[in-house]
Amino acid sequence: MTLYIKNMVCPRCIRTVERLLEQQNLLVKNVQLGEADLIDTPGIEQLVTLRKNLEAEGFELLDNRNSRLVEQIKNLIIDEIHHAASKKPETMNFSDFLTRETGHEYSQLSKLFSMVEGVTIEKYLIAQRIERVKELLIYGEQTLSEIAWQTGYSSTQHLSKQFRQVTGMTPTEFKSGHERPDRKTLDAV
């Protein structure tokens, strides 16, 4: 049985979910972003307790198909932007990538995502990229050109323009720390 879990955005989330499943004495095949494959089907009481324990850690057990598909889209984007999974060939755009990975037409994914999340896939993707750029700027180990390339921008000018549109400041202003806006957790973007 596969459980679909919202707000799993990093390896630490995977470990936390694994721990919660083990505490319920559920035998786990595999846990990855947004999903937990179990060997057996849990009982109703186990699911109720698991749901409560997941919610206490900031996760949510997803029940309907649309919510699972939206969560899959979010996890694919987060994985690609923040964890450099690179399942997407360099020449493939995100709409083709999402279509290939989900098995659904992009227009369907786009409408569903906007309806459920209240934001377009493109705006969500931009928000995730900007959060990644903020993280890399704070580390201070790369030039703006390297950050632009790593985060999929065609140029530093494109990155700077989009960064300013989203944050209200340039990457240089952000890096200098003057009135730096708070960074968001990946599940809050």
C-alpha positions as CSV (number, residue, x, y, z in Angstrom):
1,M,0.0,0.0,0.0
2,T,1.2,3.5,-0.8
3,L,0.5,6.4,1.5
4,Y,0.7,9.9,0.1
5,I,2.0,12.5,2.5
6,K,2.0,16.3,2.1
7,N,4.8,18.6,3.1
8,M,7.7,16.2,2.7
9,V,10.3,18.4,1.2
10,C,13.8,17.1,2.3
11,P,15.8,14.1,3.4
12,R,15.1,15.0,7.1
13,C,11.3,14.8,6.3
14,I,11.9,11.3,4.9
15,R,13.7,10.2,8.1
16,T,10.9,11.6,10.3
17,V,8.2,9.8,8.3
18,E,10.2,6.6,8.5
19,R,10.5,7.0,12.2
20,L,6.8,7.6,12.6
21,L,5.9,4.6,10.5
22,E,8.3,2.4,12.5
23,Q,6.7,3.7,15.8
24,Q,3.4,2.4,14.4
25,N,5.0,-1.0,13.7
26,L,4.3,-0.6,10.0
27,L,6.7,-2.4,7.7
28,V,8.2,0.0,5.2
29,K,9.4,-0.9,1.7
30,N,10.4,2.6,0.7
31,V,9.9,6.2,1.7
32,Q,10.5,9.1,-0.7
33,L,9.3,12.7,-1.0
34,G,5.5,12.6,-0.7
35,E,5.2,8.8,-0.6
36,A,5.6,5.9,1.7
37,D,5.3,2.4,0.3
38,L,4.2,-0.1,3.0
39,I,4.5,-3.9,2.9
40,D,1.1,-4.4,4.6
41,T,-2.1,-2.4,4.7
42,P,-2.5,-0.6,8.1
43,G,-5.6,-1.0,10.2
44,I,-8.0,1.9,10.7
45,E,-6.7,2.6,14.2
46,Q,-3.1,2.6,12.9
47,L,-4.1,5.1,10.2
48,V,-5.9,7.4,12.7
49,T,-2.9,7.4,15.0
50,L,-0.4,7.8,12.1
51,R,-2.5,10.8,10.7
52,K,-2.4,12.4,14.2
53,N,1.4,11.8,14.6
54,L,2.1,13.1,11.0
55,E,0.1,16.3,11.7
56,A,2.0,16.8,14.9
57,E,5.2,16.9,12.8
58,G,3.7,19.2,10.1
59,F,2.8,16.6,7.6
60,E,-0.6,15.6,6.2
61,L,-1.9,12.3,5.0
62,L,-3.5,12.9,1.6
63,D,-6.7,11.1,0.8
64,N,-7.9,12.3,-2.6
65,R,-6.3,11.9,-6.0
66,N,-6.2,15.6,-6.9
67,S,-4.4,16.5,-3.7
68,R,-1.9,13.7,-4.4
69,L,-1.2,14.9,-7.9
70,V,-0.7,18.5,-6.7
71,E,1.7,17.2,-4.0
72,Q,3.5,15.2,-6.7
73,I,4.0,18.3,-8.8
74,K,5.3,20.3,-5.8
75,N,7.7,17.5,-4.9
76,L,9.0,17.2,-8.4
77,I,9.7,20.9,-8.5
78,I,11.3,21.0,-5.1
79,D,13.4,18.0,-5.9
80,E,14.6,19.5,-9.1
81,I,15.3,23.0,-7.7
82,H,16.6,22.3,-4.3
83,H,18.0,18.8,-4.4
84,A,19.4,18.7,-8.0
85,A,17.9,15.4,-8.8
86,S,18.3,16.2,-12.5
87,K,15.7,13.8,-13.8
88,K,15.0,16.6,-16.2
89,P,17.2,16.7,-19.3
90,E,18.8,20.2,-19.7
91,T,16.9,20.8,-22.9
92,M,13.5,19.8,-21.5
93,N,11.3,22.6,-20.1
94,F,9.4,22.1,-16.9
95,S,6.0,21.7,-18.5
96,D,7.3,18.7,-20.6
97,F,9.1,17.4,-17.5
98,L,5.9,17.5,-15.4
99,T,3.9,15.9,-18.2
100,R,6.4,13.1,-18.5
101,E,6.8,12.4,-14.8
102,T,3.0,12.6,-13.9
103,G,1.6,11.1,-17.1
104,H,-1.0,13.9,-17.4
105,E,-1.3,16.7,-19.9
106,Y,0.2,20.0,-18.7
107,S,-3.0,22.0,-19.2
108,Q,-4.8,19.6,-16.8
109,L,-1.9,19.8,-14.3
110,S,-1.9,23.6,-14.6
111,K,-5.7,24.0,-14.0
112,L,-5.7,21.5,-11.1
113,F,-2.6,23.1,-9.5
114,S,-4.1,26.6,-9.7
115,M,-7.4,25.5,-8.4
116,V,-5.9,23.7,-5.4
117,E,-3.0,25.9,-4.5
118,G,-4.3,29.3,-5.7
119,V,-1.2,30.0,-7.6
120,T,0.1,28.9,-11.0
121,I,2.7,26.2,-11.5
122,E,5.0,28.9,-13.0
123,K,4.7,31.2,-10.0
124,Y,5.3,28.3,-7.7
125,L,8.4,27.3,-9.7
126,I,9.7,30.9,-9.6
127,A,9.1,31.1,-5.8
128,Q,11.0,27.9,-5.3
129,R,13.9,29.2,-7.5
130,I,14.1,32.5,-5.7
131,E,14.2,30.6,-2.3
132,R,17.1,28.5,-3.7
133,V,18.8,31.7,-4.9
134,K,18.4,33.3,-1.4
135,E,20.0,30.2,0.1
136,L,22.9,30.2,-2.3
137,L,23.5,34.0,-1.8
138,I,23.6,33.6,2.0
139,Y,26.2,30.8,1.7
140,G,28.3,33.3,-0.4
141,E,30.3,30.5,-2.1
142,Q,29.3,31.2,-5.7
143,T,29.1,34.1,-8.0
144,L,25.8,35.4,-9.3
145,S,26.6,33.8,-12.7
146,E,27.1,30.4,-11.1
147,I,23.9,30.7,-9.1
148,A,22.0,31.8,-12.2
149,W,23.3,28.7,-14.1
150,Q,22.7,26.3,-11.2
151,T,19.1,27.5,-10.7
152,G,18.2,27.4,-14.4
153,Y,18.2,31.1,-15.3
154,S,19.4,32.0,-18.8
155,S,21.4,35.0,-17.5
156,T,22.3,36.9,-14.4
157,Q,20.1,39.7,-15.8
158,H,17.1,37.4,-15.9
159,L,17.8,36.2,-12.4
160,S,18.2,39.7,-11.0
161,K,15.0,41.0,-12.7
162,Q,12.9,38.1,-11.3
163,F,14.6,38.3,-7.9
164,R,13.7,42.0,-7.7
165,Q,10.1,41.3,-8.8
166,V,9.6,38.7,-6.1
167,T,11.6,40.2,-3.2
168,G,11.7,43.9,-3.9
169,M,15.5,44.1,-3.9
170,T,18.4,43.0,-6.0
171,P,20.5,39.9,-5.2
172,T,23.3,42.2,-4.2
173,E,21.1,44.1,-1.8
174,F,19.9,40.8,-0.4
175,K,23.4,39.5,0.0
176,S,24.5,42.6,1.8
177,G,21.9,41.9,4.4
178,H,20.2,45.3,4.6
179,E,16.5,44.6,5.5
180,R,16.8,41.0,4.4
181,P,13.4,39.4,4.1
182,D,12.9,36.2,6.0
183,R,13.5,33.0,4.1
184,K,10.6,30.6,3.8
185,T,10.5,26.9,4.5
186,L,10.0,24.9,1.3
187,D,6.5,23.8,2.3
188,A,5.5,27.4,2.9
189,V,6.6,28.7,-0.5
